[in-house]
Amino acid sequence: MIEDLRDHPRGLAVQADVCLIGAGAAGITIARELAGTELRVCLVEGGGLQFEFDESQSLYAGTNVGISVPLQSGRLRFFGGTTNHWTGRCAFLSDIDFRRRSWIPHSGWPVDRAEIEPYYQRACEVAGFGSKWGSDEETLALLEAPLPVLNPQWLRPFIWHYAPAMQEASTWRWAKAYGSLLAEADNVRTLLHANFAEFSLSRERTRVGSVTVRSLNGVAATIEAKKYVLCCGGIENARLLLLESQRNSGGFGNDQDRVGRYFMQHLRGRAGLIVSAEPMTHVQNQFNLLRGPDGQVEVGLTLTPEIMEREGLLGGSSILVYEPDRESGVTAAHDIWRALQTGRWPPEIGDKVGRIAEDFPELAGVLEHRLASHRTLAGIVTPSKSAVLVVDVEQAPDPESRIMLADDRDALGLPRVRTDCRYGERERQTAARLASLVAAEFARVGIGRTRLESWLRDERVSPANALEGVPHYAGTTRMSEDPREGVVDRNCAVHGMKNLFVAGSSVFPTVGHANPTLTIVALALRLAEHLRQ
């Protein structure tokens, strides 16, 4: 059942086997896995069923002392968590992302890709995919999109899959997909507007005895469980452990001062402009958002493990974002159609109709191509003679890039978060090398010439001004077999604690370049299995 803590009398007491703190991708996935089992589950969520900016969301406010981090817009505090604005872009981490890379300090997971693989396949089902993904090569074959032969020692194709749309939603939503299941599960009790307040410790200080949650209108509840799991995201998981370590003068995975460190995001930036003398129609049918037999995918390029190791690079990938040819009749037809769809008469209609008449053979060819092919572009795309080269770069794990507690307090009286995000020359080096390789290969195969952005080489320009952090917050409670190097062990149990676990991207030792949601879900499935056992 799903209840609102605000509607309960003060002093509510709940008994459970597993208490999940946070109802985002990780928390809902674990609750879904445990629904219908013999375990009593209590899922607590600080927000409600809808977005509430002036109340719950404002608790995410904080300060930055390093590179700016969007602490409120990058996270959502209501049932479903940040999946409520998820775009559905999915990919697995690669084998090399899990490995110890000698050229990247603090890299390496205590688990490998083979151990996570079966959970990846199940994670696809949880994220709404109806069938198992094929390899990138198999996907490209199904798309009938043969790519130009690029240097296989430098670059290789990379496929992102997009989660299917749900009714009345642009993409998959955990709250909508699994809200009814959790509401109907006899063994799952969900408390909304139940904000974490504090843990109580056992006498030996190695076990959580209970957790207190509070609503903003002053109602409190105490939950006694056998096991507790923090599922609050890459920033909040660290904040809650820091709060408890401060309150208890140590412990909670922070005896070695590791909690909050190694804060990472994905970094994205404009790396160049690719220009062609002719419309890039063929390229648009290769490197783009494409719709194949199994749903929408995006085709891009990634650095190979060989060049990453040889040149000491981080993970990185690239996509093309096409700029419409404003002189094309197809673009004019698109402008007219888009205006009419919104009930407006398009401006400069005479000029647009004239361009359509001049380019009618081109327009007819585009329509014929779209109608004849079972594989279509995933949207209305106008002819282009140029494309922006966009790069996504892994942020290196750095213990000085971190989450801390601020001096000011939130409405619950708890210290707010303060971030000190750091990245720089290593990330610039990776972006520059990736962009230059794509530019060289695209010129060689005749796609076009690339004008690279000056920031890639100009050390006077801070990478923070060119690479924007994508709010995939990670790393702050990193996984490590050695308590001196991390916060949780290979089973996501907090070092030094017998019944406290952490789920989500905060346990990632490195982030790779791929979107994190499927890895979050895969690790949540693995943790749910561990909790049952």
C-alpha positions in Angstrom: 0.0 0.0 0.0 1.0 3.6 -0.5 0.3 6.1 2.4 1.1 9.7 3.2 3.0 10.1 6.5 1.3 13.5 6.9 -2.0 11.8 7.4 -0.8 9.6 10.3 -0.9 10.4 14.0 2.4 11.3 15.6 4.6 8.4 16.8 3.9 5.9 14.0 6.0 2.7 14.5 6.7 0.3 11.6 8.3 -3.1 11.7 10.0 -4.4 8.5 12.6 -6.8 7.3 14.0 -4.4 4.7 13.7 -0.6 4.8 14.4 1.2 1.5 15.1 4.9 1.8 14.3 6.7 -1.5 11.9 5.7 -4.3 13.8 6.3 -7.5 15.1 3.8 -10.0 17.1 1.9 -7.4 14.5 1.9 -4.6 11.5 1.1 -6.7 13.5 -1.7 -8.5 14.4 -3.4 -5.2 10.9 -3.0 -3.9 9.5 -4.5 -7.1 11.9 -7.5 -6.8 10.9 -8.1 -3.1 7.1 -7.6 -3.7 5.2 -10.8 -3.2 8.0 -12.4 -1.2 8.0 -13.4 2.5 10.0 -10.2 3.4 8.2 -7.2 4.9 9.4 -4.1 3.0 9.0 -0.5 4.0 9.8 2.0 1.2 10.1 5.6 2.3 10.1 8.6 0.0 10.7 12.3 1.0 8.3 13.7 -1.6 4.8 12.9 -2.7 3.3 11.6 -5.9 3.8 15.0 -7.7 6.5 17.6 -8.0 6.4 20.1 -5.1 9.0 22.8 -5.6 8.3 25.1 -2.6 8.1 22.1 -0.2 10.0 18.9 -0.9 12.1 19.9 -3.8 13.6 22.9 -2.0 15.3 20.5 0.4 17.7 19.7 -2.4 19.1 23.3 -2.4 22.8 23.6 -1.6 26.0 25.5 -2.4 28.9 25.0 -4.8 32.5 26.0 -4.0 34.0 24.4 -7.2 32.5 23.9 -10.6 28.8 24.7 -10.5 26.5 21.7 -10.0 22.7 22.1 -10.6 21.6 20.7 -7.2 17.9 21.2 -7.7 17.3 20.9 -11.5 19.5 17.9 -11.7 17.5 15.9 -9.2 13.8 15.3 -8.5 12.4 14.7 -5.0 9.1 12.8 -5.4 7.9 9.2 -6.1 9.9 7.9 -9.0 12.8 10.2 -8.3 14.9 11.5 -11.2 13.4 8.9 -13.5 10.5 11.4 -13.7 12.5 13.5 -16.2 14.6 10.6 -17.6 15.0 10.7 -21.4 15.2 6.9 -21.7 18.7 6.8 -23.2 20.3 3.5 -22.2 23.6 1.8 -22.6 25.8 -0.7 -20.7 29.2 0.1 -19.3 31.9 -1.5 -21.3 34.4 -4.2 -20.1 37.2 -1.7 -19.7 35.0 0.5 -17.5 35.1 -2.1 -14.8 38.8 -2.9 -15.1 41.7 -1.4 -13.2 43.3 1.1 -15.7 46.9 1.8 -14.8 46.7 5.2 -16.5 43.7 6.3 -14.4 44.3 6.6 -10.7 41.6 5.1 -8.4 40.0 3.2 -11.3 38.8 -0.4 -11.1 35.6 -2.1 -9.7 35.7 -5.1 -7.3 33.3 -6.8 -9.7 33.7 -7.3 -13.5 31.3 -6.9 -16.4 30.8 -10.7 -16.6 29.4 -10.8 -13.1 27.0 -7.9 -13.9 25.9 -9.2 -17.3 22.9 -11.3 -16.3 21.6 -8.4 -14.3 22.0 -6.1 -17.3 19.7 -8.3 -19.3 17.1 -8.2 -16.5 17.6 -4.5 -16.2 16.4 -4.1 -19.8 13.1 -5.7 -18.9 12.7 -3.5 -15.8 13.3 -0.4 -18.1 10.5 -1.5 -20.4 12.4 -3.2 -23.3 10.3 -6.0 -24.6 13.2 -8.0 -26.1 16.9 -8.7 -25.5 19.3 -6.3 -27.1 21.5 -7.7 -29.9 25.1 -6.6 -30.2 25.9 -3.3 -31.8 26.8 -5.1 -35.0 23.5 -7.0 -35.0 21.6 -3.8 -34.4 23.3 -2.0 -37.2 22.5 -4.9 -39.6 18.8 -4.7 -38.6 18.9 -1.0 -39.2 20.3 -1.5 -42.7 22.7 1.3 -41.9 26.2 0.3 -43.0 28.7 2.7 -41.6 31.8 4.0 -43.3 34.9 1.9 -42.6 36.8 3.9 -40.0 40.1 3.0 -38.4 39.2 0.2 -36.0 42.2 0.9 -33.8 40.8 4.4 -33.0 37.0 4.4 -33.2 34.2 1.9 -33.1 30.4 2.3 -33.4 28.4 2.7 -30.3 24.6 2.2 -29.9 22.3 3.8 -27.4 18.9 2.3 -26.9 15.9 4.4 -25.9 13.4 3.0 -23.5 9.9 2.7 -25.0 7.3 5.5 -24.5 4.5 4.9 -22.0 1.0 6.1 -22.4 0.8 9.8 -21.5 4.6 9.9 -21.0 7.5 10.5 -23.4 9.4 7.6 -22.1 9.4 4.9 -19.3 8.5 6.1 -15.9 9.2 3.9 -12.8 6.4 5.5 -10.8 3.8 4.8 -13.5 5.2 1.4 -14.4 5.4 0.0 -10.9 3.2 2.3 -8.7 0.2 0.0 -8.9 2.2 -3.1 -8.2 3.7 -1.6 -5.0 0.3 -0.2 -4.0 -1.2 -3.7 -4.3 1.6 -5.7 -2.8 0.6 -7.0 0.7 4.2 -7.1 1.9 5.3 -3.6 0.7 4.4 -0.5 2.7 5.3 2.9 1.0 5.3 6.1 3.1 5.3 9.4 1.1 6.5 12.7 2.5 8.7 10.6 4.9 12.1 12.5 5.0 15.1 10.9 6.5 15.9 12.3 9.9 18.4 10.0 11.7 19.5 6.4 12.3 19.8 4.9 15.8 22.7 2.6 16.4 23.0 -0.7 18.2 25.2 -0.8 21.4 28.2 -2.2 19.5 27.8 0.6 16.9 28.0 -1.8 13.9 24.3 -2.2 13.2 21.4 0.3 12.5 18.7 -0.2 15.0 16.0 2.0 13.5 15.5 5.0 11.2 13.4 8.0 12.0 11.6 9.8 9.2 9.6 13.1 9.4 7.2 15.0 7.3 7.5 18.8 6.9 4.3 19.2 9.0 5.9 17.5 12.0 4.7 13.9 11.8 7.4 11.4 12.7 7.7 7.7 12.2 10.2 5.1 13.5 11.0 2.1 11.3 12.7 -0.9 12.8 14.1 -3.2 10.2 16.7 -6.0 9.8 18.3 -4.3 6.9 18.4 -0.7 5.5 19.2 0.5 2.0 20.0 4.1 1.0 18.6 4.7 -2.4 18.7 8.5 -2.6 21.1 9.1 -5.5 24.7 10.1 -6.1 24.6 13.2 -3.9 22.0 12.5 -1.2 23.4 9.0 -0.3 26.7 10.6 0.6 25.0 13.5 2.5 23.0 11.1 4.7 26.1 9.0 5.5 28.0 12.2 6.3 25.2 13.4 8.6 25.3 10.2 10.5 29.0 10.0 10.7 29.1 13.6 12.0 26.3 12.9 14.5 28.0 9.7 15.8 31.6 11.0 15.7 32.6 8.5 13.0 31.4 5.3 11.4 28.9 4.9 8.6 31.7 4.1 6.1 33.6 7.3 6.8 36.3 6.2 9.2 38.8 6.6 6.3 37.3 9.9 5.2 36.0 8.4 1.9 32.3 9.3 2.0 31.5 12.1 -0.4 34.8 11.9 -2.3 35.3 10.9 -6.0 32.2 12.9 -7.0 31.7 12.5 -10.8 29.4 13.4 -13.6 29.4 12.9 -17.4 30.8 15.8 -19.3 29.4 17.0 -22.6 30.5 19.7 -25.0 30.5 21.0 -28.5 33.8 19.9 -30.1 33.5 21.1 -33.7 31.4 21.8 -36.8 31.4 19.3 -39.7 30.7 21.0 -43.1 29.9 19.3 -46.4 29.5 20.8 -49.8 26.5 18.6 -50.5 23.5 17.6 -48.3 24.5 15.1 -45.7 21.6 12.8 -46.4 23.5 9.6 -46.4 25.3 10.5 -43.1 22.0 11.4 -41.5 20.8 7.8 -42.2 23.9 6.5 -40.4 24.8 8.6 -37.4 21.5 9.8 -36.0 18.5 8.9 -34.0 17.1 5.9 -36.0 13.9 3.9 -35.6 14.5 0.2 -36.2 12.4 -3.0 -35.7 13.0 -3.0 -32.0 12.6 0.7 -31.2 14.5 3.9 -31.3 18.3 3.9 -31.1 21.1 6.4 -31.5 24.2 5.7 -33.5 27.5 7.3 -32.5 31.2 6.5 -32.1 33.4 5.7 -29.1 37.1 5.4 -28.4 38.5 1.9 -28.6 40.1 0.4 -25.5 43.4 0.1 -27.4 43.8 3.8 -28.0 42.6 4.6 -24.5 45.4 2.5 -23.0 48.0 3.5 -25.5 47.4 7.3 -25.1 46.2 7.4 -21.5 42.7 8.5 -22.3 39.4 8.4 -20.4 36.3 7.0 -21.9 34.5 9.1 -24.5 31.9 9.0 -27.2 30.5 11.3 -29.9 27.3 12.0 -31.7 26.3 14.4 -34.5 23.6 17.0 -34.2 22.5 18.2 -37.6 21.9 21.9 -38.5 19.1 22.3 -41.1 20.0 23.8 -44.5 17.8 26.9 -44.4 17.9 27.3 -48.2 16.4 23.8 -48.8 12.9 23.3 -50.1 12.5 20.4 -47.7 13.3 22.7 -44.8 10.7 25.2 -46.1 8.1 22.4 -46.3 9.0 21.3 -42.7 8.6 24.9 -41.5 5.2 25.2 -43.1 4.0 21.9 -41.7 5.2 22.7 -38.2 3.5 26.1 -38.3 0.2 24.7 -39.5 0.3 22.0 -36.8 0.3 24.8 -34.2 -2.5 26.6 -35.9 -0.3 29.4 -37.2 0.2 30.7 -40.7 4.0 30.5 -41.4 5.9 33.8 -42.0 7.4 34.4 -45.4 5.0 31.9 -46.9 5.7 33.0 -50.5 9.4 32.6 -50.2 9.0 29.2 -48.7 6.6 28.0 -51.4 9.1 29.2 -54.0 11.9 27.2 -52.5 9.6 24.1 -52.4 8.9 24.5 -56.1 12.6 24.9 -56.9 13.6 21.8 -54.8 10.5 19.7 -55.6 12.6 16.7 -56.9 14.6 16.7 -53.7 11.4 16.9 -51.5 9.8 14.0 -53.5 13.0 11.9 -53.1 13.0 12.5 -49.3 9.3 11.5 -49.0 9.8 8.4 -51.2 12.8 7.3 -49.1 10.8 7.7 -45.9 7.8 5.8 -47.2 9.8 3.0 -48.8 12.0 2.1 -45.9 10.9 0.1 -42.9 13.8 1.9 -41.1 13.1 5.6 -40.7 14.7 8.4 -39.0 13.2 8.9 -35.5 11.6 12.2 -36.3 11.2 14.7 -39.2 14.7 15.6 -40.3 15.5 18.3 -42.8 18.5 18.2 -45.2 21.7 19.5 -43.7 25.1 20.5 -45.0 26.6 20.8 -41.5 26.5 18.9 -38.2 27.8 19.8 -34.7 30.2 17.2 -33.3 29.2 16.7 -29.6 31.4 14.7 -27.3 30.6 13.0 -24.0 33.6 12.4 -21.8 34.1 10.3 -18.6 35.1 12.3 -15.5 38.1 10.9 -13.8 37.7 9.8 -10.2 39.4 12.4 -8.0 39.2 12.3 -4.2 39.3 16.1 -4.1 36.1 16.3 -6.2 33.6 15.8 -3.4 30.3 16.3 -1.5 30.4 17.9 1.9 28.0 19.3 4.5 27.3 23.0 4.5 26.8 25.2 7.5 23.3 26.3 6.7 20.3 23.9 7.4 17.2 22.9 5.6 13.6 23.0 6.8 14.1 19.7 8.7 17.1 21.2 10.6 19.7 19.1 8.7 22.9 20.6 7.2 22.5 21.2 3.5 24.9 19.8 0.9 28.0 21.6 -0.5 29.8 20.4 -3.6 33.4 20.9 -4.8 33.3 19.4 -8.3 36.7 19.3 -10.1 37.7 18.2 -13.6 40.3 19.6 -16.0 43.1 18.7 -18.3 42.7 14.9 -18.4 39.1 15.4 -19.6 40.1 18.1 -22.1 42.8 15.8 -23.5 40.3 13.0 -24.0 37.8 15.3 -25.7 40.5 16.8 -28.0 41.8 13.4 -29.1 38.3 12.0 -29.7 37.3 15.0 -31.7 40.5 15.1 -33.8 40.2 11.4 -34.6 36.6 11.8 -35.7 37.5 14.8 -37.8 40.4 13.0 -39.5 38.4 9.9 -40.3 35.4 11.9 -41.6 37.6 13.8 -43.8 39.3 10.7 -45.1 36.0 8.9 -46.0 34.6 12.1 -47.6 31.9 13.0 -45.1 33.1 16.5 -44.6 35.7 18.9 -43.1 35.6 19.6 -39.4 36.4 23.0 -37.8 37.4 22.0 -34.2 36.6 24.3 -31.3 39.5 26.3 -30.0 38.9 25.2 -26.3 40.2 21.8 -27.2 43.7 23.1 -27.5 43.7 26.4 -25.7 44.7 25.9 -22.1 43.7 29.4 -21.3 40.1 28.3 -21.6 38.9 26.3 -18.6 37.4 23.0 -19.5 34.6 23.9 -17.0 33.6 26.6 -19.5 33.4 24.2 -22.4 32.4 20.8 -20.9 29.0 21.0 -19.2 28.3 18.5 -16.4 25.4 16.1 -17.2 23.6 15.4 -13.9 24.5 11.8 -13.7 25.9 12.1 -10.2 28.1 9.2 -9.1 31.0 8.0 -7.1 30.5 9.5 -3.7 30.1 6.1 -1.8 32.3 4.1 -4.1 32.6 0.3 -4.1 35.8 -1.1 -2.9 37.0 -4.3 -1.2 39.4 -2.3 0.9 37.7 0.1 3.4 40.6 2.5 3.0 39.7 3.0 -0.6 35.9 3.1 -0.6 32.6 3.1 1.3 30.8 -0.1 0.4 32.0 -3.6 -0.4 31.2 -5.6 -3.5 27.7 -6.4 -2.2 27.1 -2.7 -1.6 27.2 -3.1 2.2 28.7 -0.1 4.1 32.1 -1.0 5.4 31.9 -1.5 9.2 28.1 -1.8 9.2 26.4 -5.2 9.4 22.9 -4.2 8.0 23.3 -1.0 6.0 23.6 -1.0 2.2 23.7 1.6 -0.5 22.1 1.4 -4.0 22.5 3.7 -6.9 25.3 5.4 -8.9 27.0 6.7 -5.8 28.7 3.2 -5.6 30.3 3.5 -9.0 34.1 3.6 -8.8 34.2 5.0 -12.3 31.4 6.2 -14.6 32.6 5.4 -18.2 30.9 7.5 -20.9 27.5 5.6 -21.0 24.3 6.7 -19.3 24.1 5.2 -15.8 20.4 4.1 -15.4 20.8 0.5 -16.6 23.8 0.0 -14.4 21.9 1.5 -11.4 19.1 -1.0 -12.1 21.4 -4.0 -12.7 23.2 -3.3 -9.3 19.8 -2.9 -7.6 18.6 -6.2 -9.0 21.8 -7.8 -7.7 21.4 -6.2 -4.3 17.8 -7.4 -4.1 18.9 -10.9 -4.7 21.6 -10.6 -2.0 19.0 -9.2 0.5 16.7 -12.2 -0.2 19.5 -14.6 0.4 
